Amino acid sequence: MTNIERHTYDVVVIGAGGAGLRAAIEARLAGKKTAIISKSLFGKAHTVMAEGGAAAAMGNVNSKDNANVHFCDTMRGGKFLNNFRMAELHAQESPARIWELETYGALFDRTKDGKISQRNFGGHEYPRLAHVGDRTGLELIRTLQQKIVSLQQEDNEEFGDYEARLRVFDECTITEVFLDGGKVSGCFGYIRESGEFVVFEAPAIVLATGGVGKSYKVTSNSWEYTGDGHALALRAGATLINMEFLQFHPTGMVWPPSVKGILVTESVRGDGGVLRNSEDKRFMFDYVPDVFRQQYAETEEEADRWYDDQENNRRPPELLPRDEVARAINAEIKAGRGTASGGVYLDVSTRMPAEVIKRKLPSMYHQFKELADVDITKQPMEVGPTCHYIMGGVEVDPDTTAACVPGLFAAGEVSGGMHGSNRLGGNSLSDLLVFGKRAGEYASAHASATKRVTVADSAVAAAAETALAPLERGESCENPYRLQQELQQVMGDLVGLIRTRTELEGSLTRLAGLKERIAKVGVTGGRRYNPGWHLALDLRNMLVVSEATARAALEREESRGGHTRDDFPAMRPEWRCINLVCTLADQSIGLTRKPVPAMRPELLRLFKRAELTKYLTEEELAEFDAIAGQGSEN
């Protein structure tokens, strides 16, 4: 094993999206020698696909907005299954993280008086999303990259080496996290171009690997999203929560087939776009749930007035939380009122002048023009639900982002708890900034307090053997591309937007069969840039995460947020108190129940009792009455 490259760092950040870069910046600012591991090219992170904006209650467009309102909106969006402390920290710290980006050089769109502009998004009571047209994620990554470069320039001035305290390893995939005495000691991976193995010794690792969408055929996610961080955490002994909650963004492209699933930003609806079925009916008025009835318009006239007078009108139903809109679109398609391509129409062409559309939605204009030959200033878009985001992830301490394995931290989409059963649009970009910073901060503190250990050669040899196994089996064994297609088919057909017990049980049976076959996957060729080999290694991550999703979905016998059971269509208060926790033992997913943390009294009092009756158990409502000092509605 002498040809394996070794590096020693204080903090290793696995993932180079927004959460990873913000964590690395914080670790470097704390004086720690930090490595950034990017699965793809540096700057190509999936964060660039986040278009609409970053939610932060700065009150620039409506002065009534504040952190308490943002907190309440986030809890409502997550159907009160959120880790309240994470939602609280997120709401409180998001504005500072956005303003901080400006000091790094971010160029946000502005209001007439020069403040950062903020737009409307589903589930947010006020205009709250700081944005750069519909390319906000790209600006965020560009800005964080530039901050990385500036810190490297500072290090070069001090040490004569740009990479003295901050180095990027791009096109590098991590396959194992090492432990010593139950604590993190480093990780193992390979360089994708050369196939050479690399070991990083470090007492602190931050997982910032994003989501799991490539387990589904129709997805807005890019190729990197194979559940790597979720699986690394499980194999290291950490736990996952909320894995049953998978967000299907209501508006992905449906035509042509080659681009099916590519995201159509929610800002289209936030800026006035409406949804219509094949009968030209604006159908969302038929799908407003009782829990949201008081906040949303009942007529087209009131909904349209809201854009100009939000004080005296209720919100358009197109701006319901994503899970509600996705289910409504799915229902219209199933009822035979979809388009010929299997979607519905999203129209801005009749809502705004062409020059306004091109200015506010430049990426959407070019995306549809170039990929579908559709001019969105003249024609409606055809859209449908696409696998977009997983609310479930590594169970972490809300303040420190630490997992239950000492030295392991997680931030961004790979972590669980913040969004409960459903994420509000725009909360992801501010989430990764808030908790990316916290992950870097507390990973650095852990590194300072931890004695450095060396990764044993035997552990490295075992990781290398596992990585090389598909190459040694050769082409006579299972084909990784065929296995991925079958896995995607199972998840799309049986663990999709709408679920039933029979389908979920069937998915577990089929996943068990795939587990045996994936254990025999083989590829030809050598280690030098071999996509088949890369996929073969990704498959074991995709499989274990898919099993966690299916098992949790079977266990939760209710419909809530991103988890819809056709056989249990109602939201049940007793399930609001339960988090499903996934563990891994003997390559199989175990499932236990854990209470959802109880909200502090002063936060609970931010909600009206009438609203809480839609979510809480009778016992919880009695506690609320005791807290409020009254038994009547407040």
C-alpha positions as CSV (number, residue, x, y, z in Angstrom):
1,M,0.0,0.0,0.0
2,T,3.0,2.3,-0.4
3,N,1.5,4.0,-3.5
4,I,-1.4,5.5,-1.5
5,E,-1.2,9.2,-1.1
6,R,-1.6,10.5,2.5
7,H,-2.4,13.9,3.8
8,T,-2.8,15.3,7.3
9,Y,-5.4,18.0,8.2
10,D,-7.2,19.4,11.2
11,V,-10.6,19.5,9.4
12,V,-11.7,17.7,6.3
13,V,-14.8,18.9,4.5
14,I,-16.4,16.3,2.2
15,G,-18.4,18.3,-0.3
16,A,-17.8,21.6,-2.1
17,G,-21.3,23.1,-2.3
18,G,-22.5,26.0,-0.3
19,A,-22.5,24.1,3.1
20,G,-19.0,22.7,2.5
21,L,-17.4,25.9,1.3
22,R,-18.9,27.9,4.2
23,A,-17.7,25.2,6.7
24,A,-14.2,25.3,5.2
25,I,-14.1,29.1,5.3
26,E,-15.0,29.0,9.0
27,A,-12.4,26.3,9.8
28,R,-9.7,28.3,8.0
29,L,-10.7,31.5,9.8
30,A,-10.3,29.5,13.0
31,G,-6.7,28.8,12.0
32,K,-7.2,25.2,11.1
33,K,-5.5,23.4,8.3
34,T,-8.5,22.5,6.1
35,A,-9.1,20.2,3.1
36,I,-12.1,20.6,0.8
37,I,-13.1,17.4,-1.1
38,S,-15.1,18.0,-4.2
39,K,-16.6,15.0,-6.0
40,S,-16.9,17.0,-9.2
41,L,-15.0,20.0,-10.6
42,F,-14.5,22.8,-8.1
43,G,-17.4,25.3,-8.6
44,K,-19.6,22.8,-10.3
45,A,-21.5,22.0,-7.0
46,H,-25.2,21.3,-7.2
47,T,-25.8,24.5,-5.2
48,V,-25.6,26.4,-8.5
49,M,-28.9,24.8,-9.4
50,A,-30.7,26.7,-6.6
51,E,-32.3,29.5,-8.5
52,G,-34.9,31.4,-6.7
53,G,-33.1,32.8,-3.7
54,A,-32.0,32.4,0.0
55,A,-34.7,33.0,2.6
56,A,-33.7,35.5,5.3
57,A,-36.1,37.7,7.3
58,M,-34.3,41.0,6.6
59,G,-37.6,42.9,6.1
60,N,-36.3,44.8,3.1
61,V,-39.5,44.6,1.1
62,N,-42.0,44.2,4.0
63,S,-40.8,45.6,7.3
64,K,-43.2,43.3,9.2
65,D,-41.0,40.3,8.5
66,N,-38.8,39.1,11.3
67,A,-37.1,36.0,12.7
68,N,-40.1,34.9,14.6
69,V,-42.3,35.0,11.5
70,H,-39.7,33.1,9.6
71,F,-39.5,30.5,12.4
72,C,-43.2,30.0,12.4
73,D,-43.4,29.7,8.6
74,T,-40.6,27.0,8.7
75,M,-42.4,25.0,11.4
76,R,-45.7,25.2,9.5
77,G,-44.0,24.1,6.3
78,G,-42.4,21.1,8.1
79,K,-45.8,20.3,9.7
80,F,-44.3,20.8,13.2
81,L,-41.9,17.8,12.9
82,N,-38.9,20.1,12.6
83,N,-36.2,20.2,15.2
84,F,-37.4,23.5,16.6
85,R,-33.9,24.6,17.7
86,M,-32.5,24.2,14.2
87,A,-35.5,26.2,12.8
88,E,-34.9,28.9,15.4
89,L,-31.2,29.2,14.8
90,H,-31.8,29.3,11.1
91,A,-34.4,32.1,11.3
92,Q,-32.3,34.1,13.7
93,E,-28.9,33.8,11.8
94,S,-29.9,33.8,8.2
95,P,-29.9,37.6,7.7
96,A,-26.3,37.9,9.1
97,R,-25.2,35.1,6.7
98,I,-26.7,36.9,3.7
99,W,-25.1,40.3,4.7
100,E,-21.9,38.5,5.3
101,L,-22.0,37.3,1.7
102,E,-22.1,40.9,0.6
103,T,-18.8,41.5,2.4
104,Y,-17.4,38.6,0.4
105,G,-18.5,40.2,-2.8
106,A,-21.9,38.9,-3.6
107,L,-24.0,41.1,-5.9
108,F,-27.7,40.7,-5.0
109,D,-30.6,42.4,-6.9
110,R,-31.6,45.6,-5.2
111,T,-34.8,47.4,-4.2
112,K,-35.4,51.0,-5.4
113,D,-33.8,52.3,-2.2
114,G,-30.7,50.2,-2.6
115,K,-31.4,47.3,-0.2
116,I,-31.1,43.6,-1.1
117,S,-34.2,42.7,-3.0
118,Q,-36.5,39.9,-1.7
119,R,-39.1,38.0,-3.5
120,N,-42.1,35.9,-2.6
121,F,-41.9,32.1,-2.4
122,G,-44.3,29.3,-1.4
123,G,-45.0,29.0,2.4
124,H,-43.3,32.3,3.3
125,E,-45.7,35.0,4.6
126,Y,-43.6,37.9,3.4
127,P,-41.2,38.5,0.5
128,R,-38.1,36.9,2.0
129,L,-35.8,35.5,-0.6
130,A,-32.7,37.4,-1.3
131,H,-31.9,36.7,-5.0
132,V,-29.8,37.4,-8.0
133,G,-32.3,37.0,-10.8
134,D,-33.0,33.3,-11.0
135,R,-29.3,32.4,-10.6
136,T,-28.9,32.8,-6.9
137,G,-27.1,29.5,-6.2
138,L,-24.5,30.3,-8.9
139,E,-23.8,33.7,-7.3
140,L,-23.5,32.0,-3.9
141,I,-20.9,29.5,-5.1
142,R,-19.0,32.1,-7.0
143,T,-18.8,34.3,-3.9
144,L,-17.7,31.5,-1.6
145,Q,-15.1,30.4,-4.1
146,Q,-13.7,33.9,-4.3
147,K,-13.5,34.0,-0.5
148,I,-11.6,30.7,-0.6
149,V,-9.2,32.2,-3.1
150,S,-8.7,35.3,-1.1
151,L,-7.9,33.3,2.0
152,Q,-5.4,31.3,0.0
153,Q,-3.8,34.5,-1.1
154,E,-3.4,35.6,2.5
155,D,-1.8,32.3,3.3
156,N,0.6,32.7,0.4
157,E,1.7,36.0,1.7
158,E,2.3,34.6,5.2
159,F,3.7,31.1,4.4
160,G,4.8,31.3,0.7
161,D,2.2,28.6,-0.1
162,Y,-1.3,29.1,-1.3
163,E,-2.4,25.8,0.1
164,A,-0.7,26.1,3.4
165,R,-4.0,26.0,5.4
166,L,-6.7,25.5,2.7
167,R,-6.6,23.1,-0.2
168,V,-9.2,21.9,-2.6
169,F,-9.0,18.3,-3.9
170,D,-11.4,18.3,-6.8
171,E,-12.7,15.2,-8.7
172,C,-12.1,13.2,-5.6
173,T,-14.7,10.7,-4.1
174,I,-14.6,9.6,-0.5
175,T,-15.7,6.0,0.1
176,E,-15.0,5.4,3.8
177,V,-14.7,7.3,7.1
178,F,-12.2,5.9,9.5
179,L,-12.6,5.6,13.3
180,D,-10.1,5.0,16.0
181,G,-11.5,4.2,19.5
182,G,-14.9,5.2,18.3
183,K,-13.7,8.7,17.2
184,V,-13.1,10.0,13.7
185,S,-9.5,9.6,12.5
186,G,-9.8,10.3,8.8
187,C,-11.2,9.1,5.5
188,F,-10.4,7.2,2.4
189,G,-11.1,7.9,-1.3
190,Y,-9.8,8.0,-4.8
191,I,-9.0,10.6,-7.5
192,R,-11.6,10.1,-10.2
193,E,-9.2,10.9,-13.1
194,S,-6.3,8.6,-12.2
195,G,-8.1,6.1,-9.9
196,E,-5.3,6.5,-7.4
197,F,-6.2,6.1,-3.7
198,V,-5.8,8.9,-1.1
199,V,-6.1,8.9,2.7
200,F,-6.8,12.0,4.8
201,E,-5.9,11.8,8.5
202,A,-8.0,14.3,10.5
203,P,-9.8,14.4,13.9
204,A,-12.8,16.2,12.4
205,I,-14.8,15.6,9.3
206,V,-17.7,17.7,8.0
207,L,-20.2,15.9,5.7
208,A,-21.6,18.3,3.2
209,T,-22.4,15.9,0.4
210,G,-26.0,16.9,-0.5
211,G,-28.8,14.6,-1.3
212,V,-29.9,11.3,-2.7
213,G,-31.9,12.2,-5.9
214,K,-30.0,9.9,-8.3
215,S,-31.8,7.0,-6.8
216,Y,-34.7,8.3,-8.9
217,K,-34.9,8.6,-12.7
218,V,-36.9,11.8,-12.7
219,T,-34.9,14.2,-10.6
220,S,-33.6,17.8,-10.6
221,N,-30.4,16.5,-8.9
222,S,-27.1,16.3,-10.7
223,W,-25.0,13.1,-10.9
224,E,-23.1,13.6,-7.7
225,Y,-26.2,13.1,-5.5
226,T,-25.9,9.4,-4.8
227,G,-26.4,9.6,-1.0
228,D,-22.6,9.4,-0.2
229,G,-22.7,11.4,3.0
230,H,-25.8,9.6,4.3
231,A,-24.2,6.2,3.7
232,L,-20.7,7.3,5.1
233,A,-22.4,8.4,8.3
234,L,-24.4,5.2,8.6
235,R,-21.3,3.0,8.1
236,A,-19.4,5.1,10.7
237,G,-22.1,4.4,13.3
238,A,-24.1,7.6,13.0
239,T,-27.9,7.8,12.7
240,L,-30.3,9.2,10.1
241,I,-33.7,10.8,10.8
242,N,-36.7,11.8,8.7
243,M,-35.6,9.6,5.8
244,E,-39.2,9.0,4.8
245,F,-39.6,12.6,3.8
246,L,-38.6,13.2,0.3
247,Q,-39.5,16.4,-1.5
248,F,-40.8,16.2,-5.0
249,H,-40.5,19.8,-6.4
250,P,-43.8,20.5,-8.1
251,T,-42.3,22.0,-11.2
252,G,-39.7,20.1,-13.2
253,M,-39.5,20.1,-17.0
254,V,-41.5,17.3,-18.6
255,W,-40.5,17.8,-22.2
256,P,-38.4,16.8,-24.1
257,P,-37.6,13.4,-22.4
258,S,-33.9,14.1,-22.4
259,V,-34.3,16.9,-19.9
260,K,-37.3,15.5,-17.9
261,G,-37.0,16.5,-14.3
262,I,-34.8,19.6,-14.7
263,L,-35.9,22.2,-12.2
264,V,-38.2,25.1,-13.0
265,T,-37.6,27.6,-10.2
266,E,-40.4,28.4,-7.7
267,S,-39.7,32.1,-8.4
268,V,-41.8,31.6,-11.6
269,R,-44.8,31.3,-9.3
270,G,-43.4,33.8,-6.8
271,D,-43.4,36.4,-9.5
272,G,-46.9,35.7,-10.8
273,G,-46.9,32.5,-12.7
274,V,-50.0,30.4,-12.5
275,L,-50.8,26.7,-12.9
276,R,-53.4,25.5,-15.4
277,N,-54.6,22.1,-16.5
278,S,-55.3,20.9,-20.0
279,E,-58.8,22.4,-19.7
280,D,-57.3,25.8,-19.0
281,K,-58.5,25.8,-15.4
282,R,-56.4,27.4,-12.7
283,F,-56.8,24.4,-10.5
284,M,-54.9,25.2,-7.3
285,F,-58.0,26.7,-5.7
286,D,-59.4,23.2,-5.5
287,Y,-56.5,21.9,-3.4
288,V,-56.0,24.3,-0.5
289,P,-55.9,22.1,2.7
290,D,-58.0,23.2,5.6
291,V,-54.9,23.9,7.7
292,F,-54.0,26.7,5.2
293,R,-57.5,27.8,4.3
294,Q,-57.4,31.1,6.1
295,Q,-54.1,32.2,4.6
296,Y,-54.9,31.6,0.9
297,A,-57.2,33.3,-1.6
298,E,-60.4,31.6,-2.7
299,T,-60.8,33.5,-6.0
300,E,-58.6,34.4,-8.9
301,E,-59.4,38.0,-8.4
302,E,-58.2,38.1,-4.8
303,A,-55.1,36.0,-5.7
304,D,-54.2,38.5,-8.4
305,R,-54.7,41.5,-6.2
306,W,-52.3,40.1,-3.7
307,Y,-49.3,40.8,-5.9
308,D,-50.0,44.5,-5.6
309,D,-51.7,44.7,-2.2
310,Q,-50.5,42.0,0.2
311,E,-51.9,43.8,3.3
312,N,-55.5,43.4,2.2
313,N,-55.5,40.2,0.2
314,R,-54.6,36.5,0.7
315,R,-51.9,34.6,-1.1
316,P,-52.4,32.8,-4.4
317,P,-52.7,29.0,-3.9
318,E,-49.8,28.5,-6.3
319,L,-47.6,29.6,-3.4
320,L,-48.7,26.8,-1.1
321,P,-45.8,24.7,0.3
322,R,-44.2,22.5,-2.3
323,D,-45.6,19.2,-1.0
324,E,-49.2,20.6,-1.4
325,V,-48.6,21.8,-4.9
326,A,-46.8,18.6,-6.0
327,R,-49.8,16.5,-4.8
328,A,-52.2,18.8,-6.6
329,I,-50.4,18.5,-9.9
330,N,-50.2,14.8,-9.5
331,A,-53.9,14.6,-8.8
332,E,-54.7,16.6,-12.0
333,I,-52.5,14.4,-14.1
334,K,-54.0,11.2,-12.7
335,A,-57.5,12.6,-13.3
336,G,-56.7,12.9,-17.0
337,R,-56.4,16.7,-17.0
338,G,-52.7,16.7,-17.7
339,T,-50.9,17.7,-20.9
340,A,-50.0,15.3,-23.7
341,S,-46.4,15.1,-22.2
342,G,-47.7,14.1,-18.7
343,G,-47.6,17.5,-16.9
344,V,-49.6,20.6,-16.4
345,Y,-49.1,24.2,-17.7
346,L,-47.1,26.8,-15.8
347,D,-47.8,30.2,-17.4
348,V,-46.1,33.6,-17.1
349,S,-46.6,34.7,-20.7
350,T,-50.0,36.2,-19.9
351,R,-48.9,37.5,-16.5
352,M,-45.9,39.8,-17.3
353,P,-44.5,41.7,-20.2
354,A,-41.8,39.9,-22.2
355,E,-39.1,42.2,-21.1
356,V,-40.0,41.7,-17.4
357,I,-39.9,38.0,-17.8
358,K,-36.5,38.1,-19.4
359,R,-35.2,40.4,-16.7
360,K,-36.6,38.5,-13.7
361,L,-36.3,35.0,-15.0
362,P,-33.3,35.0,-17.4
363,S,-32.2,31.4,-16.7
364,M,-35.8,30.0,-17.2
365,Y,-36.1,31.9,-20.5
366,H,-32.9,30.5,-21.9
367,Q,-33.5,27.0,-20.4
368,F,-36.8,26.5,-22.2
369,K,-35.7,28.2,-25.3
370,E,-32.6,26.1,-25.7
371,L,-33.7,22.8,-24.3
372,A,-37.4,22.7,-25.4
373,D,-37.7,25.3,-28.1
374,V,-40.4,27.1,-26.0
375,D,-40.5,30.9,-25.6
376,I,-41.9,31.4,-22.1
377,T,-42.7,35.0,-23.0
378,K,-45.3,33.6,-25.5
379,Q,-46.1,30.1,-24.4
380,P,-46.8,28.2,-21.1
381,M,-44.2,25.7,-19.7
382,E,-45.1,22.1,-19.2
383,V,-44.1,21.0,-15.7
384,G,-44.6,18.1,-13.3
385,P,-43.2,16.8,-10.0
386,T,-39.5,15.9,-9.9
387,C,-37.5,14.3,-7.0
388,H,-35.7,17.4,-5.6
389,Y,-34.6,17.3,-2.0
390,I,-34.5,14.9,1.0
391,M,-35.5,16.3,4.4
392,G,-34.0,13.3,6.1
393,G,-30.3,13.1,6.9
394,V,-27.7,12.7,9.6
395,E,-29.0,13.3,13.1
396,V,-27.1,16.2,14.5
397,D,-26.9,18.4,17.6
398,P,-28.8,21.5,16.5
399,D,-26.2,24.0,17.9
400,T,-23.0,22.2,16.9
401,T,-24.1,20.1,13.9
402,A,-22.2,17.2,15.6
403,A,-23.4,13.6,14.9
404,C,-23.3,11.0,17.6
405,V,-19.9,9.8,16.4
406,P,-17.2,12.1,17.9
407,G,-15.5,14.2,15.3
408,L,-18.3,13.8,12.7
409,F,-20.3,16.8,11.7
410,A,-22.9,17.4,9.0
411,A,-24.5,20.5,7.3
412,G,-26.8,21.2,4.4
413,E,-29.0,18.7,2.7
414,V,-27.1,15.7,4.2
415,S,-28.2,16.7,7.7
416,G,-31.7,16.0,9.0
417,G,-34.1,17.7,11.4
418,M,-34.1,21.4,10.3
419,H,-37.0,21.1,7.7
420,G,-39.2,18.5,9.4
421,S,-41.5,16.8,6.9
422,N,-41.2,19.4,4.2
423,R,-38.7,22.2,3.3
424,L,-39.9,25.6,2.3
425,G,-38.4,26.9,-0.9
426,G,-35.4,29.3,-0.3
427,N,-34.7,27.8,3.1
428,S,-32.0,25.5,1.7
429,L,-29.5,28.2,0.7
430,S,-29.8,30.0,4.0
431,D,-29.7,26.7,5.8
432,L,-26.4,25.7,4.3
433,L,-24.9,29.1,5.2
434,V,-26.1,29.0,8.8
435,F,-25.2,25.5,9.5
436,G,-22.2,25.4,7.3
437,K,-20.7,28.1,9.4
438,R,-21.6,26.3,12.6
439,A,-20.2,23.0,11.3
440,G,-16.8,24.7,10.5
441,E,-16.8,26.4,13.9
442,Y,-17.5,23.4,16.0
443,A,-15.4,21.0,13.9
444,S,-12.5,23.3,14.5
445,A,-13.1,23.4,18.2
446,H,-13.2,19.6,18.3
447,A,-9.9,19.4,16.3
448,S,-8.3,21.7,18.9
449,A,-9.5,19.6,21.8
450,T,-8.6,16.2,20.2
451,K,-5.3,14.4,20.2
452,R,-4.4,13.5,16.6
453,V,-4.4,9.8,15.6
454,T,-2.9,7.9,12.7
455,V,-5.0,5.8,10.4
456,A,-3.9,2.2,10.6
457,D,-2.6,0.5,7.5
458,S,-5.0,-2.4,8.0
459,A,-8.0,0.0,7.8
460,V,-6.6,1.5,4.6
461,A,-6.0,-1.9,3.1
462,A,-9.6,-3.0,3.9
463,A,-11.0,0.2,2.3
464,A,-8.8,-0.3,-0.8
465,E,-9.9,-4.0,-1.1
466,T,-13.6,-2.9,-1.0
467,A,-13.0,-0.2,-3.7
468,L,-11.1,-2.6,-6.0
469,A,-13.6,-5.5,-5.7
470,P,-15.8,-4.5,-8.7
471,L,-12.7,-4.3,-11.0
472,E,-11.6,-7.7,-9.9
473,R,-14.9,-9.3,-10.6
474,G,-14.9,-8.1,-14.2
475,E,-17.7,-7.9,-16.9
476,S,-19.1,-11.4,-16.3
477,C,-20.8,-10.1,-13.2
478,E,-23.7,-7.6,-12.7
479,N,-23.6,-4.4,-14.8
480,P,-23.7,-1.2,-12.7
481,Y,-25.7,0.7,-15.2
482,R,-28.4,-1.9,-15.4
483,L,-28.5,-2.1,-11.6
484,Q,-28.9,1.7,-11.3
485,Q,-31.8,1.6,-13.8
486,E,-33.5,-1.1,-11.8
487,L,-33.0,0.8,-8.5
488,Q,-34.4,4.0,-10.0
489,Q,-37.4,2.0,-11.3
490,V,-38.1,0.5,-7.8
491,M,-37.8,3.9,-6.1
492,G,-39.8,5.8,-8.7
493,D,-42.6,3.3,-9.0
494,L,-42.9,2.1,-5.3
495,V,-41.4,4.8,-3.1
496,G,-42.4,7.9,-5.1
497,L,-44.7,10.8,-4.5
498,I,-47.7,8.6,-3.5
499,R,-47.1,5.5,-1.4
500,T,-49.0,2.4,-0.1
501,R,-48.2,-0.5,2.2
502,T,-48.3,-3.0,-0.6
503,E,-45.9,-1.0,-2.8
504,L,-43.5,-0.2,0.0
505,E,-43.3,-3.9,1.1
506,G,-42.7,-4.7,-2.6
507,S,-39.9,-2.2,-2.8
508,L,-38.1,-3.7,0.2
509,T,-38.4,-7.2,-1.4
510,R,-36.9,-5.9,-4.6
511,L,-34.2,-3.8,-2.8
512,A,-33.2,-7.0,-1.0
513,G,-32.7,-8.7,-4.3
514,L,-30.7,-5.7,-5.6
515,K,-28.5,-5.9,-2.5
516,E,-27.4,-9.4,-3.4
517,R,-26.7,-8.3,-7.0
518,I,-24.9,-5.1,-6.2
519,A,-22.6,-7.2,-4.0
520,K,-21.6,-8.9,-7.2
521,V,-21.3,-5.9,-9.5
522,G,-18.3,-5.9,-11.8
523,V,-16.7,-3.6,-14.4
524,T,-14.0,-3.8,-17.0
525,G,-11.0,-1.5,-17.6
526,G,-8.6,0.0,-15.2
527,R,-8.8,2.6,-12.4
528,R,-8.0,5.5,-14.7
529,Y,-11.2,7.5,-15.2
530,N,-13.6,4.6,-15.3
531,P,-17.2,5.8,-14.9
532,G,-18.5,2.3,-14.6
533,W,-16.2,1.7,-11.6
534,H,-17.3,5.0,-10.1
535,L,-21.0,4.0,-10.4
536,A,-20.3,0.5,-9.0
537,L,-19.0,2.2,-5.8
538,D,-21.9,4.7,-5.7
539,L,-24.4,1.9,-5.9
540,R,-23.8,0.6,-2.4
541,N,-24.5,4.2,-1.1
542,M,-27.7,4.5,-3.2
543,L,-28.9,1.1,-2.1
544,V,-28.5,1.7,1.7
545,V,-30.1,5.1,1.6
546,S,-33.0,3.8,-0.6
547,E,-33.6,1.1,2.0
548,A,-33.7,3.6,4.8
549,T,-36.2,5.7,2.9
550,A,-38.5,2.7,2.1
551,R,-38.4,1.3,5.7
552,A,-39.2,4.6,7.3
553,A,-42.0,5.3,4.7
554,L,-43.5,1.9,5.5
555,E,-43.3,2.5,9.3
556,R,-45.0,6.0,9.2
557,E,-48.7,5.3,8.9
558,E,-49.9,8.8,8.0
559,S,-49.4,11.5,5.4
560,R,-47.3,14.5,6.3
561,G,-45.3,16.8,4.2
562,G,-43.0,14.9,1.8
563,H,-44.5,11.6,2.8
564,T,-47.9,10.7,1.3
565,R,-49.6,7.4,2.1
566,D,-52.6,6.7,0.0
567,D,-53.7,4.1,2.5
568,F,-53.3,6.6,5.4
569,P,-54.2,9.9,3.8
570,A,-54.6,12.0,7.0
571,M,-52.0,13.7,9.1
572,R,-52.2,12.1,12.6
573,P,-51.2,14.1,15.7
574,E,-49.6,11.1,17.5
575,W,-47.1,10.8,14.6
576,R,-46.0,14.4,15.0
577,C,-44.3,13.4,18.2
578,I,-42.2,10.6,16.6
579,N,-39.0,10.7,14.7
580,L,-37.9,7.6,12.9
581,V,-34.2,6.9,13.4
582,C,-32.3,4.7,11.0
583,T,-29.1,2.7,11.9
584,L,-27.0,0.3,10.0
585,A,-25.9,-3.1,11.3
586,D,-24.8,-6.1,9.2
587,Q,-25.5,-4.1,6.0
588,S,-29.2,-3.9,7.0
589,I,-31.2,-0.8,8.1
590,G,-32.6,-0.9,11.6
591,L,-35.4,1.5,12.6
592,T,-36.3,2.9,16.1
593,R,-38.7,5.6,17.3
594,K,-37.5,8.7,19.1
595,P,-39.5,11.6,20.5
596,V,-39.5,14.9,18.6
597,P,-37.9,17.6,20.8
598,A,-40.5,19.6,22.6
599,M,-40.7,23.3,21.7
600,R,-39.8,25.8,24.3
601,P,-42.8,27.7,25.8
602,E,-41.9,31.1,24.5
603,L,-41.7,29.7,20.9
604,L,-44.9,27.8,21.3
605,R,-46.7,31.0,22.3
606,L,-45.9,32.4,18.8
607,F,-48.7,30.3,17.4
608,K,-52.4,30.6,17.8
609,R,-54.2,27.7,19.6
610,A,-56.6,27.3,16.7
611,E,-53.6,26.6,14.5
612,L,-52.0,24.2,16.9
613,T,-55.1,22.0,17.1
614,K,-54.4,21.0,13.5
615,Y,-51.0,19.5,14.5
616,L,-50.7,18.8,18.2
617,T,-52.0,16.0,20.4
618,E,-54.6,16.6,23.1
619,E,-51.9,16.2,25.7
620,E,-49.7,18.8,24.0
621,L,-52.6,21.2,23.7
622,A,-53.3,20.9,27.4
623,E,-49.6,21.8,28.0
624,F,-50.0,24.8,25.7
625,D,-53.1,25.9,27.7
626,A,-51.1,25.7,30.9
627,I,-48.2,27.6,29.3
628,A,-50.6,30.3,28.1
629,G,-52.3,30.5,31.4
630,Q,-55.7,30.0,29.9
631,G,-57.9,27.3,28.5
632,S,-59.5,29.4,25.7
633,E,-58.2,30.2,22.3
634,N,-55.6,32.9,22.0
